[in-house]
Amino acid sequence: MKIEEYISSLPESIITGEEIQIQDDSIRDIFRLASLGKDDTFYHLGCGTGNGIEIALKEFGVKKAVGIDSDVDKILQTEEIAKLENSEFRCQNILESDL
C-alpha cells in the first residue's frame, strides 16, 4: 500500500488534527510504511500519553524518541514511558519546539 492510500483510509479527525488517540496497530502500520529503524530519531508531534514513543523504542529500536505535546496532563501520564532509555518528553507547543 502506498502512503497516499493509507492516509486516505484514516478517519478525517486524524487529518484535521483533532484530539484523537491513534490505535497502536495503526501506529505500527505508519512506522512500517516509514521504515522506522535503529538509525532513526523519531519525533512524535502531539504525542498524547506516549504510546507511539514506547512502540518506536521497544518494537522498532529507534536510537531516540522524542514526544512533544502541549497538554501538561498528557505529558504527566508519560511518566513510566519516560523512564525508557533514549526517550524524551516535552510539554510545549510544537510550533515553538526545537526539532
Summary of the structure (lengths in Angstrom):
residues: 99
radius of gyration: 13.2
end to end distance: 29.1
largest distance: 36.0
contacts: 254
relative contact order: 0.15
helix: 41%
strand: 16%
